[in-house]
Amino acid sequence: MALADHVLAGDQRSAARLMRLADDLHPGVPKVLQALFPHTGRSRIIGITGNPGSGKSTLVDRLISHYRNEGRYVGVIAVDPSSPFTGGAILGDRVRMNRHFNDEKVFIRSMATRGHLGGLSKSAGEVLLIMEAMGCDPILVETVGVGQAEVEIAGFAQTSVVVTVPGLGDEIQAIKAGIMEIADVFTVNKADREGAERLMADIHQMLHMLDAPNGDAETWEPRIVKTVAFRNEGIENLAQAIEEHARWLERTGQDEQRRLKRERLQFFGLLRDRLDDRIGEILEQPEYEDWDRKLLHREIDPYRLAREVLDKLR
C-alpha cells in the first residue's frame, strides 16, 4: 500500500499516477482506493456548471486564488469533452489556470468524458476520493458545458454554482431546460455586458415560478451574484454566497443528506460497472455465441436471454 501512503502524505506525483491508473481501469486501483476511503468524506465539493462561453474556467481560476489567499489546499477537476480522434480531453480554456500549476497547494486534474453523459467523467468519483485523501478542501469541479445533462454534478457537490452570461440569446431557454433547477448559487458572469440586469430579473422570476415561497424558514433561496471574472470583480461575493450555503447545509442537516446522496451515486455507479463487466463475461461464453445476431433474426427473445443471464449471475 505504498502508493496509498504517498497519496495520504500529499504527494502529487503519486496522486496523479493513481488517477491515471483509475482512468485506465487498472485492476490494482480498487485496493488502493479501499485504503484511502477511511480518510475521505470531509472535503467540501463545489460544482461549477453552465453554458459554453459563460467563462467558467476564468471563474474557477479566480476562485482558486481566493481560496489560496485563505491558505487552503485547493483541488480542481476540469472535465472536458473527449476528442473524437484520441479519446483524450480537449483542454480548451484550461490554459487559463496555468499560473496555478506551480503552486504546491493547488492540484488541477483535467479529465475527458469519453462519451459519458451527465457532464462528468466516468472516473470522476475516484478522482474526487483521491483529492480528498490528499487533503484538498475545497474541491472545485468544472463540468462540460453541454446543457441539461450537467445536472449530474448536483449529486456529487454540496454546493452547485450555475454560471450564466447575458447576450447568448438562450438564457431563458436554459432556465426552462432544467439546468437552472440544480443551482444553489447563480452567477451572472460578464455582468458588464448589456442585459445583465435583465438576466438577473429573469432568474428571479423563474425561481419564483419554480418554487413559490412557502414560508419555510429552512428553505434555501438560491443566491444570484454578478461577476466579471476576467477583472476579478464579484469573486468575494460569490465565495461568500457559497459559504452561506455551506453554513445553511450544516445548520439544517442537509449537508449529511447531500453527502449521503453522493455516496449512493458512487456506490451504484461502481456496482453497475462491475455488473456490466460480469454480464460481458457471461455473454462471451460459447453457449451465447452470436447472441445479438440471434436476437436480430428472432431466434431467441431478449426477455428469456435476460432471465438466463440473471440466473448465471446468481
C-alpha positions as CSV (number, residue, x, y, z in Angstrom):
1,M,0.0,0.0,0.0
2,A,3.0,2.3,-0.6
3,L,1.0,4.2,-3.2
4,A,-1.8,4.9,-0.8
5,D,0.7,6.1,1.9
6,H,2.3,8.5,-0.6
7,V,-1.2,9.9,-1.5
8,L,-2.1,10.4,2.1
9,A,1.2,12.2,2.6
10,G,0.1,14.7,-0.1
11,D,2.5,13.5,-2.8
12,Q,1.1,15.0,-6.0
13,R,3.0,12.7,-8.3
14,S,1.6,9.6,-6.6
15,A,-1.9,11.1,-6.7
16,A,-1.6,11.8,-10.4
17,R,-0.3,8.3,-11.1
18,L,-3.2,6.8,-9.2
19,M,-5.7,9.0,-11.1
20,R,-4.2,7.9,-14.4
21,L,-4.5,4.2,-13.4
22,A,-8.1,4.8,-12.3
23,D,-9.0,6.4,-15.6
24,D,-7.4,3.4,-17.4
25,L,-9.4,1.0,-15.2
26,H,-6.2,-0.7,-13.8
27,P,-7.2,-3.8,-11.8
28,G,-5.0,-2.8,-8.9
29,V,-6.7,0.5,-8.2
30,P,-9.6,-0.7,-6.1
31,K,-7.3,-2.0,-3.3
32,V,-5.5,1.4,-3.1
33,L,-8.8,3.2,-3.0
34,Q,-10.0,0.9,-0.2
35,A,-7.0,2.0,1.8
36,L,-7.8,5.7,1.1
37,F,-11.5,5.6,1.7
38,P,-11.5,5.9,5.5
39,H,-9.5,9.1,5.2
40,T,-12.1,10.8,2.9
41,G,-15.6,12.4,3.2
42,R,-14.8,15.7,4.8
43,S,-13.9,18.0,1.9
44,R,-16.3,20.5,0.5
45,I,-17.1,19.9,-3.2
46,I,-18.2,22.8,-5.2
47,G,-19.7,22.2,-8.7
48,I,-19.3,24.9,-11.4
49,T,-21.5,24.4,-14.4
50,G,-23.1,26.4,-17.2
51,N,-23.4,27.2,-20.8
52,P,-20.3,27.1,-23.1
53,G,-18.7,30.5,-23.3
54,S,-20.0,31.6,-19.9
55,G,-16.5,32.0,-18.5
56,K,-16.5,29.0,-16.1
57,S,-12.7,28.4,-16.4
58,T,-11.9,32.1,-15.7
59,L,-14.3,32.0,-12.7
60,V,-12.7,28.8,-11.4
61,D,-9.2,30.4,-11.8
62,R,-10.3,33.4,-9.7
63,L,-11.9,31.1,-7.0
64,I,-8.6,29.2,-6.8
65,S,-6.8,32.5,-6.0
66,H,-9.5,33.4,-3.4
67,Y,-9.2,30.1,-1.5
68,R,-5.4,30.1,-1.8
69,N,-5.4,33.5,-0.2
70,E,-7.2,31.9,2.7
71,G,-4.3,29.3,3.0
72,R,-6.4,26.4,1.7
73,Y,-5.3,23.4,-0.4
74,V,-7.4,23.6,-3.5
75,G,-8.3,20.7,-5.7
76,V,-9.7,21.2,-9.2
77,I,-11.3,18.7,-11.6
78,A,-11.9,20.2,-15.0
79,V,-13.9,17.8,-17.2
80,D,-13.7,18.4,-20.9
81,P,-15.4,16.8,-23.9
82,S,-13.4,13.9,-25.4
83,S,-11.5,14.3,-28.6
84,P,-13.3,12.1,-31.2
85,F,-9.9,11.1,-32.5
86,T,-7.8,10.3,-29.4
87,G,-10.4,9.9,-26.6
88,G,-8.4,12.5,-24.6
89,A,-9.6,15.7,-23.1
90,I,-9.8,18.8,-25.4
91,L,-8.3,21.2,-22.8
92,G,-9.6,24.4,-24.3
93,D,-9.8,27.2,-21.7
94,R,-7.7,25.1,-19.2
95,V,-4.7,27.2,-20.2
96,R,-6.3,30.0,-18.1
97,M,-5.3,28.1,-14.9
98,N,-1.7,27.8,-16.0
99,R,-0.5,30.3,-13.4
100,H,-1.5,27.9,-10.6
101,F,0.3,24.8,-11.9
102,N,3.5,25.5,-9.9
103,D,1.6,26.1,-6.7
104,E,2.2,23.1,-4.4
105,K,-1.1,23.7,-2.7
106,V,-3.2,23.6,-5.9
107,F,-3.9,20.3,-7.7
108,I,-5.6,20.5,-11.1
109,R,-6.8,17.4,-12.9
110,S,-8.2,17.7,-16.5
111,M,-10.3,14.8,-17.5
112,A,-12.2,13.6,-20.6
113,T,-15.8,12.5,-20.5
114,R,-15.0,9.7,-23.0
115,G,-18.6,9.7,-24.1
116,H,-20.0,9.6,-20.5
117,L,-23.2,11.6,-20.3
118,G,-24.1,13.9,-17.4
119,G,-21.2,16.3,-17.6
120,L,-18.8,14.3,-15.5
121,S,-16.1,11.8,-16.4
122,K,-16.8,8.2,-15.5
123,S,-13.8,8.1,-13.1
124,A,-14.6,11.5,-11.6
125,G,-15.7,9.8,-8.3
126,E,-12.4,8.1,-7.9
127,V,-10.5,11.3,-8.6
128,L,-12.6,13.1,-6.0
129,L,-11.8,10.5,-3.5
130,I,-8.1,10.7,-4.2
131,M,-8.1,14.5,-3.9
132,E,-9.9,14.2,-0.6
133,A,-7.3,11.8,0.7
134,M,-4.6,14.2,-0.3
135,G,-6.2,16.9,1.9
136,C,-7.7,19.1,-0.8
137,D,-10.5,21.3,0.6
138,P,-12.4,22.7,-1.2
139,I,-12.5,20.8,-4.5
140,L,-13.9,22.7,-7.5
141,V,-15.5,20.6,-10.2
142,E,-15.9,22.3,-13.5
143,T,-18.1,20.3,-15.8
144,V,-18.6,20.1,-19.6
145,G,-20.8,22.9,-20.9
146,V,-23.4,20.7,-22.5
147,G,-26.7,21.9,-21.0
148,Q,-29.3,19.9,-19.2
149,A,-27.2,16.7,-19.0
150,E,-24.9,18.5,-16.5
151,V,-27.4,18.0,-13.6
152,E,-25.3,15.0,-12.6
153,I,-23.0,17.4,-10.8
154,A,-25.8,18.2,-8.3
155,G,-25.4,14.6,-7.0
156,F,-21.7,15.0,-6.3
157,A,-21.4,18.6,-5.0
158,Q,-22.5,20.0,-1.7
159,T,-22.9,23.4,-3.5
160,S,-23.7,23.8,-7.2
161,V,-22.9,27.0,-8.9
162,V,-24.6,27.7,-12.3
163,V,-22.8,30.2,-14.4
164,T,-24.9,32.3,-16.8
165,V,-23.9,35.2,-19.1
166,P,-26.0,37.9,-20.8
167,G,-26.1,38.1,-24.6
168,L,-26.0,34.5,-25.6
169,G,-29.6,34.6,-26.7
170,D,-30.8,31.5,-24.9
171,E,-30.8,32.4,-21.2
172,I,-34.5,31.7,-20.6
173,Q,-34.3,28.5,-22.7
174,A,-31.5,27.3,-20.5
175,I,-33.6,28.0,-17.4
176,K,-36.6,26.2,-18.8
177,A,-34.5,23.2,-19.9
178,G,-33.9,22.3,-16.2
179,I,-30.3,23.0,-15.7
180,M,-31.1,26.1,-13.6
181,E,-33.1,24.0,-11.1
182,I,-29.9,22.4,-9.7
183,A,-28.4,25.7,-8.7
184,D,-27.6,26.7,-5.1
185,V,-25.9,29.8,-6.4
186,F,-26.4,31.6,-9.7
187,T,-23.6,33.6,-11.2
188,V,-24.3,36.2,-13.8
189,N,-20.8,36.4,-15.3
190,K,-19.6,39.1,-17.7
191,A,-22.0,41.3,-15.9
192,D,-20.5,44.4,-17.5
193,R,-22.4,43.4,-20.7
194,E,-25.7,44.8,-21.7
195,G,-28.6,42.7,-20.5
196,A,-27.1,41.6,-17.2
197,E,-29.8,43.3,-15.1
198,R,-32.5,41.8,-17.3
199,L,-30.9,38.3,-16.9
200,M,-30.9,38.7,-13.1
201,A,-34.6,39.7,-13.2
202,D,-35.4,36.7,-15.4
203,I,-33.7,34.3,-13.0
204,H,-35.6,35.9,-10.0
205,Q,-38.8,35.4,-11.9
206,M,-38.1,31.9,-12.9
207,L,-37.1,30.9,-9.4
208,H,-40.4,32.4,-8.2
209,M,-42.3,30.2,-10.7
210,L,-40.4,27.1,-9.9
211,D,-40.6,27.3,-6.2
212,A,-43.2,29.7,-4.8
213,P,-42.5,30.9,-1.3
214,N,-44.0,28.5,1.3
215,G,-43.0,30.4,4.5
216,D,-40.5,27.7,5.5
217,A,-37.5,29.4,7.0
218,E,-35.3,26.4,6.4
219,T,-35.8,26.5,2.6
220,W,-32.6,27.7,0.9
221,E,-33.2,30.6,-1.5
222,P,-30.6,30.5,-4.3
223,R,-28.3,33.5,-4.3
224,I,-27.7,35.4,-7.5
225,V,-24.3,37.1,-7.8
226,K,-22.9,39.3,-10.5
227,T,-19.3,38.8,-11.5
228,V,-16.8,39.9,-14.1
229,A,-14.3,37.1,-13.7
230,F,-11.6,38.3,-16.0
231,R,-11.4,41.6,-14.0
232,N,-11.7,39.7,-10.7
233,E,-14.9,41.5,-9.8
234,G,-17.6,39.9,-7.7
235,I,-15.5,36.9,-6.7
236,E,-15.6,37.8,-3.0
237,N,-19.4,38.0,-3.2
238,L,-19.5,34.6,-5.0
239,A,-17.3,33.0,-2.4
240,Q,-19.5,34.5,0.4
241,A,-22.6,33.1,-1.2
242,I,-21.0,29.6,-1.4
243,E,-20.0,29.9,2.3
244,E,-23.5,31.0,3.3
245,H,-24.9,27.9,1.6
246,A,-22.4,25.7,3.4
247,R,-23.4,27.1,6.7
248,W,-27.1,26.6,5.8
249,L,-26.4,22.9,4.9
250,E,-24.7,22.3,8.3
251,R,-27.4,24.2,10.3
252,T,-30.3,22.3,8.7
253,G,-28.7,18.8,8.5
254,Q,-28.8,18.9,4.7
255,D,-25.0,18.6,4.5
256,E,-25.2,15.0,5.6
257,Q,-28.1,14.4,3.2
258,R,-26.1,15.6,0.2
259,R,-23.1,13.6,1.2
260,L,-25.3,10.5,1.5
261,K,-26.6,11.2,-2.0
262,R,-23.1,11.3,-3.3
263,E,-22.2,8.0,-1.6
264,R,-25.2,6.3,-3.1
265,L,-24.4,7.6,-6.6
266,Q,-20.8,6.5,-6.4
267,F,-21.8,3.1,-5.0
268,F,-24.4,2.3,-7.6
269,G,-22.1,3.6,-10.3
270,L,-19.4,1.2,-9.1
271,L,-22.0,-1.6,-8.8
272,R,-23.2,-1.0,-12.4
273,D,-19.7,-1.1,-13.7
274,R,-19.0,-4.4,-12.0
275,L,-22.3,-5.9,-13.3
276,D,-21.5,-4.7,-16.8
277,D,-18.2,-6.4,-16.7
278,R,-19.7,-9.7,-15.4
279,I,-22.5,-9.7,-17.9
280,G,-20.0,-9.1,-20.7
281,E,-18.0,-12.1,-19.5
282,I,-21.2,-14.3,-19.5
283,L,-22.1,-13.3,-23.0
284,E,-18.7,-14.2,-24.2
285,Q,-19.2,-17.9,-23.2
286,P,-19.6,-20.3,-26.1
287,E,-23.3,-21.0,-25.4
288,Y,-24.1,-17.4,-26.1
289,E,-22.1,-17.1,-29.3
290,D,-23.8,-14.7,-31.8
291,W,-26.5,-13.8,-29.2
292,D,-27.0,-10.4,-30.8
293,R,-27.4,-11.9,-34.3
294,K,-29.9,-14.5,-32.9
295,L,-31.9,-11.6,-31.4
296,L,-31.8,-9.8,-34.8
297,H,-33.2,-12.9,-36.6
298,R,-35.7,-13.6,-33.8
299,E,-34.2,-17.0,-33.0
300,I,-34.3,-16.0,-29.3
301,D,-36.1,-13.3,-27.4
302,P,-34.5,-10.7,-25.2
303,Y,-36.6,-11.5,-22.2
304,R,-35.6,-15.1,-21.9
305,L,-32.0,-14.2,-22.6
306,A,-32.0,-11.6,-19.9
307,R,-33.5,-14.1,-17.5
308,E,-30.8,-16.7,-18.3
309,V,-28.0,-14.1,-17.8
310,L,-29.5,-13.1,-14.4
311,D,-29.7,-16.7,-13.4
312,K,-26.0,-17.0,-14.3
313,L,-25.2,-14.0,-12.1
314,R,-27.0,-15.7,-9.2
